[in-house]
Amino acid sequence: MVQEETIEELISESAIRKRVAALGQEINAAYAGKEIVLVGVLTGAVLFLSDLIRCIHIPIELDFVATSSYGQATRSSGEVRLLKDVSHPIQGKHVLLVEDIVDTGLTLRYLLETFQARHPASIACCVLLDKPSRRVTDVPLKFRGFEIEDRFVVGYGLDYAGRFRNLPYIGALRK
Ligand code: IMP
């Protein structure tokens, strides 16, 4: 299959499952007795978010935002735009931004600043993958799945030019 020839597996399906369950437990403990709004960043975080919420046992609401994507590129243009806002007010709520990957940090920095201005009770980030070597702005990551090296990764929701989101594992494009 073309997909498997061009992709090198980095994080297996079972490793993802275990880590996502552990993140769910961390979230349950951190927000015990509270209700949270999970805000998924479309489209990449959808698989992560849908697995994560099944490991969360405190009351939650779900909402989504969409930001400008890389399009056909594998490098960020540095400019972030909000393409879709949340559907409900977040004022006074405990908000957890759920993102597939933090790379330069510009997307999460922009979302944190935008939402902080709306006076939530608290706001924090949960990311599946962290590429710290590429960071240009510091972002606090309260919950983090895996740290990875500087490679362009696909699968488990992450795409390259719209492809590979359906892979059940995370892989890197072969050079
Ligand atoms: P940042 O603003 O540079 O932190 O990038 C965040 C967004 O870039 C993520 O939500 C992804 O959509 C995209 N992105 C960054 N690195 C990768 C990657 O390795 N594979 C796929 N998408 C990526």
Backbone and ligand atoms as CSV (ligand in chain L), in Angstrom:
chain,resi,resn,atom,element,x,y,z
A,1,MET,N,N,0.831,-1.208,0.000
A,1,MET,CA,C,0.000,0.000,0.000
A,1,MET,C,C,0.860,1.249,0.000
A,2,VAL,N,N,0.464,2.255,-0.749
A,2,VAL,CA,C,1.257,3.483,-0.856
A,2,VAL,C,C,1.490,4.100,0.522
A,3,GLN,N,N,0.406,4.137,1.365
A,3,GLN,CA,C,0.522,4.779,2.681
A,3,GLN,C,C,1.671,4.185,3.475
A,4,GLU,N,N,1.695,2.823,3.552
A,4,GLU,CA,C,2.693,2.196,4.402
A,4,GLU,C,C,4.116,2.358,3.871
A,5,GLU,N,N,4.259,2.486,2.551
A,5,GLU,CA,C,5.604,2.648,1.986
A,5,GLU,C,C,6.198,4.015,2.304
A,6,THR,N,N,5.333,5.019,2.455
A,6,THR,CA,C,5.849,6.376,2.639
A,6,THR,C,C,5.894,6.810,4.099
A,7,ILE,N,N,5.370,5.969,4.993
A,7,ILE,CA,C,5.275,6.344,6.402
A,7,ILE,C,C,6.087,5.391,7.278
A,8,GLU,N,N,6.856,5.959,8.180
A,8,GLU,CA,C,7.605,5.151,9.160
A,8,GLU,C,C,6.904,5.283,10.516
A,9,GLU,N,N,6.496,4.171,11.099
A,9,GLU,CA,C,5.756,4.233,12.369
A,9,GLU,C,C,6.657,4.733,13.506
A,10,LEU,N,N,6.168,5.718,14.243
A,10,LEU,CA,C,6.925,6.264,15.385
A,10,LEU,C,C,6.263,5.914,16.717
A,11,ILE,N,N,4.924,6.008,16.762
A,11,ILE,CA,C,4.198,5.708,18.003
A,11,ILE,C,C,3.052,4.761,17.653
A,12,SER,N,N,3.073,3.578,18.264
A,12,SER,CA,C,2.107,2.537,17.892
A,12,SER,C,C,0.719,2.847,18.443
A,13,GLU,N,N,-0.251,2.139,17.874
A,13,GLU,CA,C,-1.640,2.281,18.304
A,13,GLU,C,C,-1.779,1.972,19.801
A,14,SER,N,N,-1.113,0.910,20.270
A,14,SER,CA,C,-1.282,0.537,21.686
A,14,SER,C,C,-0.577,1.531,22.604
A,15,ALA,N,N,0.560,2.085,22.165
A,15,ALA,CA,C,1.242,3.105,22.986
A,15,ALA,C,C,0.364,4.351,23.095
A,16,ILE,N,N,-0.302,4.716,22.008
A,16,ILE,CA,C,-1.209,5.878,22.037
A,16,ILE,C,C,-2.345,5.594,23.026
A,17,ARG,N,N,-2.936,4.390,22.911
A,17,ARG,CA,C,-4.089,4.050,23.761
A,17,ARG,C,C,-3.722,4.174,25.251
A,18,LYS,N,N,-2.544,3.628,25.606
A,18,LYS,CA,C,-2.114,3.675,27.023
A,18,LYS,C,C,-1.875,5.104,27.489
A,19,ARG,N,N,-1.215,5.885,26.658
A,19,ARG,CA,C,-0.875,7.260,27.060
A,19,ARG,C,C,-2.140,8.116,27.163
A,20,VAL,N,N,-3.087,7.922,26.239
A,20,VAL,CA,C,-4.330,8.700,26.272
A,20,VAL,C,C,-5.119,8.362,27.540
A,21,ALA,N,N,-5.140,7.077,27.921
A,21,ALA,CA,C,-5.835,6.674,29.156
A,21,ALA,C,C,-5.180,7.333,30.369
A,22,ALA,N,N,-3.842,7.397,30.369
A,22,ALA,CA,C,-3.133,8.022,31.493
A,22,ALA,C,C,-3.434,9.526,31.544
A,23,LEU,N,N,-3.491,10.159,30.379
A,23,LEU,CA,C,-3.834,11.595,30.343
A,23,LEU,C,C,-5.242,11.818,30.896
A,24,GLY,N,N,-6.162,10.924,30.559
A,24,GLY,CA,C,-7.530,11.015,31.074
A,24,GLY,C,C,-7.537,10.959,32.606
A,25,GLN,N,N,-6.721,10.060,33.162
A,25,GLN,CA,C,-6.634,9.954,34.632
A,25,GLN,C,C,-6.060,11.225,35.240
A,26,GLU,N,N,-5.039,11.778,34.574
A,26,GLU,CA,C,-4.450,13.040,35.070
A,26,GLU,C,C,-5.493,14.154,35.079
A,27,ILE,N,N,-6.306,14.198,34.043
A,27,ILE,CA,C,-7.339,15.239,33.942
A,27,ILE,C,C,-8.413,15.016,35.008
A,28,ASN,N,N,-8.836,13.774,35.185
A,28,ASN,CA,C,-9.818,13.456,36.237
A,28,ASN,C,C,-9.334,13.947,37.601
A,29,ALA,N,N,-8.050,13.703,37.884
A,29,ALA,CA,C,-7.497,14.085,39.194
A,29,ALA,C,C,-7.369,15.603,39.312
A,30,ALA,N,N,-6.893,16.242,38.246
A,30,ALA,CA,C,-6.643,17.688,38.306
A,30,ALA,C,C,-7.931,18.495,38.453
A,31,TYR,N,N,-9.031,17.982,37.866
A,31,TYR,CA,C,-10.289,18.742,37.883
A,31,TYR,C,C,-11.364,18.044,38.724
A,32,ALA,N,N,-10.953,17.213,39.672
A,32,ALA,CA,C,-11.937,16.482,40.493
A,32,ALA,C,C,-12.915,17.468,41.135
A,33,GLY,N,N,-14.207,17.160,41.046
A,33,GLY,CA,C,-15.226,18.020,41.648
A,33,GLY,C,C,-15.626,19.199,40.776
A,34,LYS,N,N,-15.008,19.320,39.605
A,34,LYS,CA,C,-15.310,20.447,38.716
A,34,LYS,C,C,-15.916,19.944,37.415
A,35,GLU,N,N,-16.424,20.893,36.630
A,35,GLU,CA,C,-16.903,20.576,35.283
A,35,GLU,C,C,-15.989,21.317,34.304
A,36,ILE,N,N,-15.631,20.682,33.199
A,36,ILE,CA,C,-14.725,21.359,32.262
A,36,ILE,C,C,-15.327,21.426,30.863
A,37,VAL,N,N,-14.862,22.436,30.124
A,37,VAL,CA,C,-15.198,22.535,28.702
A,37,VAL,C,C,-13.949,22.143,27.927
A,38,LEU,N,N,-14.050,21.061,27.192
A,38,LEU,CA,C,-12.937,20.651,26.334
A,38,LEU,C,C,-13.125,21.311,24.981
A,39,VAL,N,N,-12.132,22.084,24.562
A,39,VAL,CA,C,-12.222,22.769,23.267
A,39,VAL,C,C,-11.217,22.115,22.324
A,40,GLY,N,N,-11.707,21.325,21.399
A,40,GLY,CA,C,-10.850,20.640,20.439
A,40,GLY,C,C,-10.489,21.569,19.285
A,41,VAL,N,N,-9.216,21.493,18.869
A,41,VAL,CA,C,-8.769,22.301,17.736
A,41,VAL,C,C,-8.905,21.441,16.475
A,42,LEU,N,N,-9.845,21.837,15.642
A,42,LEU,CA,C,-10.112,21.084,14.406
A,42,LEU,C,C,-8.958,21.235,13.426
A,43,THR,N,N,-8.665,20.265,12.605
A,43,THR,CA,C,-9.340,18.993,12.532
A,43,THR,C,C,-8.508,17.910,13.193
A,44,GLY,N,N,-7.231,18.219,13.358
A,44,GLY,CA,C,-6.270,17.189,13.780
A,44,GLY,C,C,-6.550,16.549,15.128
A,45,ALA,N,N,-7.165,17.321,16.059
A,45,ALA,CA,C,-7.336,16.803,17.430
A,45,ALA,C,C,-8.550,15.895,17.584
A,46,VAL,N,N,-9.296,15.669,16.502
A,46,VAL,CA,C,-10.581,14.971,16.632
A,46,VAL,C,C,-10.424,13.522,17.127
A,47,LEU,N,N,-9.461,12.789,16.612
A,47,LEU,CA,C,-9.304,11.395,17.050
A,47,LEU,C,C,-8.824,11.349,18.499
A,48,PHE,N,N,-7.833,12.174,18.810
A,48,PHE,CA,C,-7.307,12.263,20.172
A,48,PHE,C,C,-8.428,12.633,21.138
A,49,LEU,N,N,-9.185,13.663,20.803
A,49,LEU,CA,C,-10.252,14.137,21.689
A,49,LEU,C,C,-11.308,13.066,21.907
A,50,SER,N,N,-11.681,12.368,20.848
A,50,SER,CA,C,-12.763,11.388,20.999
A,50,SER,C,C,-12.307,10.198,21.844
A,51,ASP,N,N,-11.034,9.828,21.772
A,51,ASP,CA,C,-10.526,8.766,22.657
A,51,ASP,C,C,-10.361,9.289,24.076
A,52,LEU,N,N,-9.855,10.523,24.194
A,52,LEU,CA,C,-9.587,11.101,25.515
A,52,LEU,C,C,-10.859,11.226,26.351
A,53,ILE,N,N,-11.943,11.713,25.756
A,53,ILE,CA,C,-13.144,11.963,26.569
A,53,ILE,C,C,-13.737,10.673,27.126
A,54,ARG,N,N,-13.443,9.545,26.471
A,54,ARG,CA,C,-13.950,8.275,27.009
A,54,ARG,C,C,-13.166,7.828,28.234
A,55,CYS,N,N,-12.038,8.511,28.512
A,55,CYS,CA,C,-11.238,8.213,29.711
A,55,CYS,C,C,-11.445,9.277,30.775
A,56,ILE,N,N,-12.341,10.228,30.519
A,56,ILE,CA,C,-12.615,11.306,31.487
A,56,ILE,C,C,-13.961,11.017,32.137
A,57,HIS,N,N,-13.989,11.033,33.473
A,57,HIS,CA,C,-15.212,10.638,34.174
A,57,HIS,C,C,-15.837,11.769,34.972
A,58,ILE,N,N,-15.299,12.985,34.834
A,58,ILE,CA,C,-15.940,14.154,35.442
A,58,ILE,C,C,-16.865,14.755,34.379
A,59,PRO,N,N,-17.816,15.639,34.782
A,59,PRO,CA,C,-18.721,16.202,33.768
A,59,PRO,C,C,-17.965,17.095,32.780
A,60,ILE,N,N,-18.274,16.931,31.509
A,60,ILE,CA,C,-17.619,17.753,30.476
A,60,ILE,C,C,-18.639,18.339,29.508
A,61,GLU,N,N,-18.228,19.440,28.874
A,61,GLU,CA,C,-18.909,19.920,27.676
A,61,GLU,C,C,-17.866,19.884,26.565
A,62,LEU,N,N,-18.342,19.774,25.351
A,62,LEU,CA,C,-17.436,19.732,24.199
A,62,LEU,C,C,-17.678,20.933,23.304
A,63,ASP,N,N,-16.609,21.538,22.839
A,63,ASP,CA,C,-16.737,22.612,21.859
A,63,ASP,C,C,-15.529,22.521,20.919
A,64,PHE,N,N,-15.571,23.268,19.843
A,64,PHE,CA,C,-14.491,23.183,18.850
A,64,PHE,C,C,-14.115,24.551,18.320
A,65,VAL,N,N,-12.843,24.700,17.964
A,65,VAL,CA,C,-12.397,25.860,17.196
A,65,VAL,C,C,-11.639,25.337,15.981
A,66,ALA,N,N,-11.532,26.199,14.983
A,66,ALA,CA,C,-10.668,25.874,13.842
A,66,ALA,C,C,-9.747,27.060,13.610
A,67,THR,N,N,-8.489,26.762,13.377
A,67,THR,CA,C,-7.521,27.824,13.072
A,67,THR,C,C,-6.990,27.592,11.669
A,68,SER,N,N,-6.333,28.616,11.140
A,68,SER,CA,C,-5.765,28.480,9.797
A,68,SER,C,C,-4.731,27.364,9.822
A,69,SER,N,N,-4.717,26.555,8.770
A,69,SER,CA,C,-3.806,25.409,8.755
A,69,SER,C,C,-2.628,25.693,7.843
A,70,TYR,N,N,-1.745,24.706,7.762
A,70,TYR,CA,C,-0.557,24.865,6.924
A,70,TYR,C,C,-0.873,24.741,5.432
A,71,GLY,N,N,-2.095,24.302,5.108
A,71,GLY,CA,C,-2.412,24.066,3.701
A,71,GLY,C,C,-1.567,22.939,3.163
A,72,GLN,N,N,-0.844,23.179,2.094
A,72,GLN,CA,C,-0.035,22.131,1.473
A,72,GLN,C,C,1.383,22.084,2.052
A,73,ALA,N,N,1.690,22.966,2.983
A,73,ALA,CA,C,3.069,23.084,3.452
A,73,ALA,C,C,3.317,22.236,4.691
A,74,THR,N,N,4.594,21.987,4.998
A,74,THR,CA,C,4.937,21.283,6.234
A,74,THR,C,C,5.587,22.251,7.226
A,75,ARG,N,N,5.570,23.530,6.922
A,75,ARG,CA,C,6.099,24.539,7.835
A,75,ARG,C,C,5.057,25.630,8.007
A,76,SER,N,N,4.935,26.156,9.233
A,76,SER,CA,C,3.946,27.197,9.520
A,76,SER,C,C,4.337,28.507,8.864
A,77,SER,N,N,3.327,29.249,8.410
A,77,SER,CA,C,3.591,30.576,7.854
A,77,SER,C,C,3.817,31.581,8.988
A,78,GLY,N,N,3.492,31.182,10.212
A,78,GLY,CA,C,3.685,32.087,11.351
A,78,GLY,C,C,2.463,32.931,11.664
A,79,GLU,N,N,1.483,32.920,10.771
A,79,GLU,CA,C,0.285,33.722,11.002
A,79,GLU,C,C,-0.872,32.797,11.397
A,80,VAL,N,N,-1.539,33.103,12.497
A,80,VAL,CA,C,-2.662,32.267,12.940
A,80,VAL,C,C,-3.951,33.061,12.805
A,81,ARG,N,N,-4.980,32.435,12.266
A,81,ARG,CA,C,-6.300,33.074,12.176
A,81,ARG,C,C,-7.340,32.113,12.732
A,82,LEU,N,N,-8.368,32.680,13.361
A,82,LEU,CA,C,-9.468,31.867,13.875
A,82,LEU,C,C,-10.496,31.699,12.756
A,83,LEU,N,N,-10.666,30.476,12.279
A,83,LEU,CA,C,-11.616,30.222,11.183
A,83,LEU,C,C,-12.987,29.852,11.726
A,84,LYS,N,N,-13.007,29.241,12.936
A,84,LYS,CA,C,-14.278,28.900,13.585
A,84,LYS,C,C,-14.103,29.104,15.080
A,85,ASP,N,N,-15.025,29.873,15.659
A,85,ASP,CA,C,-14.967,30.147,17.095
A,85,ASP,C,C,-15.777,29.086,17.850
A,86,VAL,N,N,-15.643,29.062,19.195
A,86,VAL,CA,C,-16.471,28.157,19.994
A,86,VAL,C,C,-17.945,28.544,19.842
A,87,SER,N,N,-18.832,27.585,20.080
A,87,SER,CA,C,-20.265,27.827,19.893
A,87,SER,C,C,-20.933,28.366,21.155
A,88,HIS,N,N,-20.250,28.250,22.328
A,88,HIS,CA,C,-20.861,28.678,23.597
A,88,HIS,C,C,-19.895,29.581,24.356
A,89,PRO,N,N,-20.436,30.503,25.180
A,89,PRO,CA,C,-19.552,31.373,25.976
A,89,PRO,C,C,-18.716,30.549,26.955
A,90,ILE,N,N,-17.485,30.994,27.193
A,90,ILE,CA,C,-16.595,30.259,28.109
A,90,ILE,C,C,-16.353,31.018,29.406
A,91,GLN,N,N,-16.959,32.180,29.540
A,91,GLN,CA,C,-16.760,32.987,30.747
A,91,GLN,C,C,-17.126,32.175,32.004
A,92,GLY,N,N,-16.247,32.185,32.981
A,92,GLY,CA,C,-16.498,31.502,34.256
A,92,GLY,C,C,-16.335,29.989,34.206
A,93,LYS,N,N,-15.920,29.449,33.065
A,93,LYS,CA,C,-15.788,27.984,32.935
A,93,LYS,C,C,-14.323,27.552,32.974
A,94,HIS,N,N,-14.119,26.297,33.349
A,94,HIS,CA,C,-12.775,25.712,33.296
A,94,HIS,C,C,-12.575,25.166,31.884
A,95,VAL,N,N,-11.667,25.787,31.160
A,95,VAL,CA,C,-11.480,25.452,29.741
A,95,VAL,C,C,-10.188,24.663,29.562
A,96,LEU,N,N,-10.287,23.571,28.815
A,96,LEU,CA,C,-9.096,22.790,28.470
A,96,LEU,C,C,-9.010,22.718,26.949
A,97,LEU,N,N,-7.987,23.379,26.403
A,97,LEU,CA,C,-7.756,23.336,24.954
A,97,LEU,C,C,-7.104,22.004,24.605
A,98,VAL,N,N,-7.670,21.290,23.644
A,98,VAL,CA,C,-7.131,19.981,23.264
A,98,VAL,C,C,-6.605,20.063,21.835
A,99,GLU,N,N,-5.292,19.865,21.713
A,99,GLU,CA,C,-4.615,20.062,20.426
A,99,GLU,C,C,-3.826,18.797,20.075
A,100,ASP,N,N,-3.711,18.513,18.794
A,100,ASP,CA,C,-2.965,17.327,18.376
A,100,ASP,C,C,-1.469,17.468,18.612
A,101,ILE,N,N,-0.920,18.627,18.209
A,101,ILE,CA,C,0.543,18.781,18.279
A,101,ILE,C,C,0.897,20.245,18.496
A,102,VAL,N,N,1.897,20.492,19.314
A,102,VAL,CA,C,2.404,21.854,19.434
A,102,VAL,C,C,3.802,21.880,18.848
A,103,ASP,N,N,3.954,22.780,17.892
A,103,ASP,CA,C,5.162,22.864,17.081
A,103,ASP,C,C,5.838,24.210,17.405
A,104,THR,N,N,5.548,25.254,16.647
A,104,THR,CA,C,6.100,26.575,16.996
A,104,THR,C,C,5.459,27.110,18.280
A,105,GLY,N,N,4.244,26.674,18.577
A,105,GLY,CA,C,3.507,27.182,19.739
A,105,GLY,C,C,2.597,28.349,19.394
A,106,LEU,N,N,2.677,28.827,18.161
A,106,LEU,CA,C,1.921,30.036,17.785
A,106,LEU,C,C,0.411,29.825,17.847
A,107,THR,N,N,-0.058,28.649,17.444
A,107,THR,CA,C,-1.507,28.391,17.456
A,107,THR,C,C,-2.039,28.409,18.890
A,108,LEU,N,N,-1.378,27.680,19.780
A,108,LEU,CA,C,-1.864,27.627,21.166
A,108,LEU,C,C,-1.708,28.968,21.858
A,109,ARG,N,N,-0.626,29.678,21.597
A,109,ARG,CA,C,-0.426,31.007,22.186
A,109,ARG,C,C,-1.581,31.925,21.779
A,110,TYR,N,N,-1.926,31.889,20.499
A,110,TYR,CA,C,-3.019,32.720,19.982
A,110,TYR,C,C,-4.349,32.336,20.651
A,111,LEU,N,N,-4.616,31.038,20.764
A,111,LEU,CA,C,-5.883,30.589,21.370
A,111,LEU,C,C,-5.926,30.930,22.859
A,112,LEU,N,N,-4.800,30.748,23.559
A,112,LEU,CA,C,-4.765,31.074,24.996
A,112,LEU,C,C,-5.064,32.557,25.198
A,113,GLU,N,N,-4.434,33.408,24.402
A,113,GLU,CA,C,-4.643,34.852,24.567
A,113,GLU,C,C,-6.071,35.238,24.204
A,114,THR,N,N,-6.586,34.669,23.143
A,114,THR,CA,C,-7.951,34.985,22.702
A,114,THR,C,C,-8.967,34.582,23.764
A,115,PHE,N,N,-8.792,33.403,24.347
A,115,PHE,CA,C,-9.777,32.912,25.319
A,115,PHE,C,C,-9.582,33.517,26.711
A,116,GLN,N,N,-8.333,33.834,27.059
A,116,GLN,CA,C,-8.095,34.457,28.359
A,116,GLN,C,C,-8.860,35.783,28.469
A,117,ALA,N,N,-8.966,36.474,27.346
A,117,ALA,CA,C,-9.657,37.776,27.326
A,117,ALA,C,C,-11.154,37.627,27.607
A,118,ARG,N,N,-11.665,36.407,27.557
A,118,ARG,CA,C,-13.105,36.173,27.806
A,118,ARG,C,C,-13.370,35.745,29.256
A,119,HIS,N,N,-12.358,35.796,30.081
A,119,HIS,CA,C,-12.473,35.524,31.525
A,119,HIS,C,C,-13.029,34.142,31.880
A,120,PRO,N,N,-12.369,33.076,31.418
A,120,PRO,CA,C,-12.752,31.744,31.905
A,120,PRO,C,C,-12.322,31.609,33.373
A,121,ALA,N,N,-12.880,30.624,34.106
A,121,ALA,CA,C,-12.436,30.377,35.488
A,121,ALA,C,C,-10.973,29.915,35.468
A,122,SER,N,N,-10.622,29.122,34.459
A,122,SER,CA,C,-9.229,28.710,34.259
A,122,SER,C,C,-9.086,28.284,32.807
A,123,ILE,N,N,-7.848,28.291,32.347
A,123,ILE,CA,C,-7.599,27.788,30.977
A,123,ILE,C,C,-6.258,27.065,30.965
A,124,ALA,N,N,-6.239,25.905,30.310
A,124,ALA,CA,C,-5.012,25.104,30.241
A,124,ALA,C,C,-5.005,24.345,28.915
A,125,CYS,N,N,-3.850,23.744,28.608
A,125,CYS,CA,C,-3.696,23.030,27.330
A,125,CYS,C,C,-3.394,21.552,27.563
A,126,CYS,N,N,-3.976,20.728,26.708
A,126,CYS,CA,C,-3.675,19.299,26.670
A,126,CYS,C,C,-3.272,18.960,25.237
A,127,VAL,N,N,-2.037,18.535,25.051
A,127,VAL,CA,C,-1.582,18.206,23.692
A,127,VAL,C,C,-1.109,16.756,23.640
A,128,LEU,N,N,-1.358,16.127,22.526
A,128,LEU,CA,C,-0.878,14.753,22.380
A,128,LEU,C,C,0.619,14.735,22.108
A,129,LEU,N,N,1.073,15.596,21.186
A,129,LEU,CA,C,2.475,15.575,20.772
A,129,LEU,C,C,3.120,16.943,20.976
A,130,ASP,N,N,4.364,16.908,21.400
A,130,ASP,CA,C,5.112,18.135,21.639
A,130,ASP,C,C,6.437,18.048,20.881
A,131,LYS,N,N,6.665,19.037,19.987
A,131,LYS,CA,C,7.927,19.133,19.244
A,131,LYS,C,C,8.693,20.330,19.792
A,132,PRO,N,N,9.352,20.205,20.947
A,132,PRO,CA,C,9.914,21.386,21.619
A,132,PRO,C,C,11.027,22.079,20.832
A,133,SER,N,N,11.710,21.329,19.960
A,133,SER,CA,C,12.841,21.923,19.236
A,133,SER,C,C,12.421,23.045,18.295
A,134,ARG,N,N,11.138,23.089,17.951
A,134,ARG,CA,C,10.675,24.084,16.968
A,134,ARG,C,C,9.958,25.274,17.609
A,135,ARG,N,N,9.945,25.330,18.949
A,135,ARG,CA,C,9.149,26.352,19.622
A,135,ARG,C,C,9.676,27.760,19.369
A,136,VAL,N,N,8.805,28.689,19.023
A,136,VAL,CA,C,9.221,30.092,18.929
A,136,VAL,C,C,8.570,30.935,20.020
A,137,THR,N,N,7.519,30.403,20.637
A,137,THR,CA,C,6.907,31.105,21.755
A,137,THR,C,C,6.569,30.092,22.845
A,138,ASP,N,N,6.792,30.479,24.083
A,138,ASP,CA,C,6.603,29.553,25.197
A,138,ASP,C,C,5.114,29.368,25.482
A,139,VAL,N,N,4.653,28.113,25.564
A,139,VAL,CA,C,3.255,27.865,25.935
A,139,VAL,C,C,3.208,26.844,27.073
A,140,PRO,N,N,2.410,27.120,28.104
A,140,PRO,CA,C,2.312,26.164,29.205
A,140,PRO,C,C,1.492,24.948,28.790
A,141,LEU,N,N,2.092,23.737,28.915
A,141,LEU,CA,C,1.386,22.504,28.547
A,141,LEU,C,C,1.096,21.734,29.829
A,142,LYS,N,N,-0.133,21.823,30.314
A,142,LYS,CA,C,-0.481,21.160,31.573
A,142,LYS,C,C,-0.530,19.634,31.409
A,143,PHE,N,N,-1.007,19.191,30.259
A,143,PHE,CA,C,-1.100,17.744,29.972
A,143,PHE,C,C,-0.453,17.498,28.609
A,144,ARG,N,N,0.475,16.539,28.568
A,144,ARG,CA,C,1.258,16.318,27.342
A,144,ARG,C,C,1.458,14.827,27.140
A,145,GLY,N,N,1.150,14.358,25.945
A,145,GLY,CA,C,1.247,12.930,25.671
A,145,GLY,C,C,2.670,12.461,25.429
A,146,PHE,N,N,3.268,12.899,24.340
A,146,PHE,CA,C,4.604,12.449,23.943
A,146,PHE,C,C,5.435,13.634,23.449
A,147,GLU,N,N,6.724,13.584,23.773
A,147,GLU,CA,C,7.657,14.540,23.166
A,147,GLU,C,C,8.253,13.858,21.935
A,148,ILE,N,N,8.320,14.567,20.814
A,148,ILE,CA,C,8.884,13.959,19.606
A,148,ILE,C,C,9.966,14.863,19.013
A,149,GLU,N,N,10.797,14.255,18.170
A,149,GLU,CA,C,11.844,15.029,17.505
A,149,GLU,C,C,11.235,15.859,16.377
A,150,ASP,N,N,12.056,16.679,15.741
A,150,ASP,CA,C,11.577,17.567,14.689
A,150,ASP,C,C,11.412,16.819,13.364
A,151,ARG,N,N,10.273,16.105,13.272
A,151,ARG,CA,C,9.924,15.454,12.004
A,151,ARG,C,C,8.465,15.744,11.741
A,152,PHE,N,N,8.073,15.777,10.487
A,152,PHE,CA,C,6.672,16.017,10.169
A,152,PHE,C,C,5.913,14.709,10.336
A,153,VAL,N,N,4.950,14.703,11.254
A,153,VAL,CA,C,4.252,13.456,11.570
A,153,VAL,C,C,2.819,13.471,11.063
A,154,VAL,N,N,2.320,12.279,10.798
A,154,VAL,CA,C,0.949,12.116,10.296
A,154,VAL,C,C,0.298,10.941,11.022
A,155,GLY,N,N,-1.008,10.836,10.833
A,155,GLY,CA,C,-1.752,9.717,11.418
A,155,GLY,C,C,-2.446,10.118,12.705
A,156,TYR,N,N,-3.415,9.301,13.133
A,156,TYR,CA,C,-4.183,9.545,14.360
A,156,TYR,C,C,-4.704,10.994,14.372
A,157,GLY,N,N,-5.238,11.415,13.237
A,157,GLY,CA,C,-5.828,12.751,13.112
A,157,GLY,C,C,-4.952,13.756,12.397
A,158,LEU,N,N,-3.641,13.524,12.410
A,158,LEU,CA,C,-2.721,14.491,11.784
A,158,LEU,C,C,-2.602,14.212,10.288
A,159,ASP,N,N,-2.530,15.287,9.510
A,159,ASP,CA,C,-2.515,15.110,8.063
A,159,ASP,C,C,-1.295,15.748,7.415
A,160,TYR,N,N,-1.059,15.316,6.188
A,160,TYR,CA,C,-0.184,16.056,5.283
A,160,TYR,C,C,-1.016,16.317,4.044
A,161,ALA,N,N,-1.295,17.603,3.770
A,161,ALA,CA,C,-2.133,17.990,2.628
A,161,ALA,C,C,-3.455,17.213,2.611
A,162,GLY,N,N,-4.039,17.040,3.804
A,162,GLY,CA,C,-5.355,16.403,3.905
A,162,GLY,C,C,-5.340,14.892,3.973
A,163,ARG,N,N,-4.175,14.271,3.841
A,163,ARG,CA,C,-4.103,12.801,3.826
A,163,ARG,C,C,-3.568,12.235,5.137
A,164,PHE,N,N,-3.762,10.954,5.314
A,164,PHE,CA,C,-3.181,10.134,6.400
A,164,PHE,C,C,-3.852,10.278,7.769
A,165,ARG,N,N,-4.935,11.064,7.871
A,165,ARG,CA,C,-5.561,11.260,9.192
A,165,ARG,C,C,-6.089,9.951,9.765
A,166,ASN,N,N,-6.427,9.010,8.884
A,166,ASN,CA,C,-7.074,7.773,9.323
A,166,ASN,C,C,-6.105,6.689,9.774
A,167,LEU,N,N,-4.802,6.932,9.702
A,167,LEU,CA,C,-3.869,5.916,10.214
A,167,LEU,C,C,-4.079,5.764,11.717
A,168,PRO,N,N,-4.126,4.539,12.249
A,168,PRO,CA,C,-4.372,4.377,13.690
A,168,PRO,C,C,-3.128,4.644,14.543
A,169,TYR,N,N,-1.966,4.791,13.915
A,169,TYR,CA,C,-0.713,5.066,14.633
A,169,TYR,C,C,-0.156,6.412,14.165
A,170,ILE,N,N,0.918,6.866,14.824
A,170,ILE,CA,C,1.574,8.103,14.392
A,170,ILE,C,C,2.875,7.740,13.696
A,171,GLY,N,N,3.038,8.311,12.522
A,171,GLY,CA,C,4.234,8.001,11.750
A,171,GLY,C,C,4.836,9.265,11.171
A,172,ALA,N,N,6.054,9.113,10.646
A,172,ALA,CA,C,6.721,10.250,10.017
A,172,ALA,C,C,6.805,9.992,8.522
A,173,LEU,N,N,6.707,11.068,7.766
A,173,LEU,CA,C,6.892,10.949,6.316
A,173,LEU,C,C,8.351,10.610,6.069
A,174,ARG,N,N,8.595,9.580,5.270
A,174,ARG,CA,C,9.987,9.230,4.945
A,174,ARG,C,C,10.584,10.325,4.082
A,175,LYS,N,N,11.880,10.628,4.344
A,175,LYS,CA,C,12.522,11.731,3.583
A,175,LYS,C,C,12.910,11.269,2.193
L,1,IMP,P1,P,2.104,25.488,15.752
L,1,IMP,O1,O,1.204,26.701,15.692
L,1,IMP,O2,O,3.340,25.700,14.929
L,1,IMP,O3,O,2.402,25.031,17.151
L,1,IMP,O4,O,1.398,24.339,14.978
L,1,IMP,C1,C,0.259,23.758,15.396
L,1,IMP,C2,C,-0.481,23.120,14.242
L,1,IMP,O5,O,0.364,22.833,13.131
L,1,IMP,C3,C,-1.037,21.799,14.655
L,1,IMP,O6,O,-2.332,21.932,15.135
L,1,IMP,C4,C,-1.028,20.986,13.377
L,1,IMP,O7,O,-2.223,21.201,12.666
L,1,IMP,C5,C,0.092,21.573,12.579
L,1,IMP,N1,N,1.311,20.749,12.669
L,1,IMP,C6,C,2.468,21.060,13.289
L,1,IMP,N2,N,3.369,20.081,13.162
L,1,IMP,C7,C,2.765,19.112,12.452
L,1,IMP,C8,C,3.179,17.808,12.017
L,1,IMP,O8,O,4.305,17.326,12.246
L,1,IMP,N3,N,2.250,17.090,11.309
L,1,IMP,C9,C,1.006,17.553,11.038
L,1,IMP,N4,N,0.583,18.768,11.435
L,1,IMP,C10,C,1.445,19.531,12.135
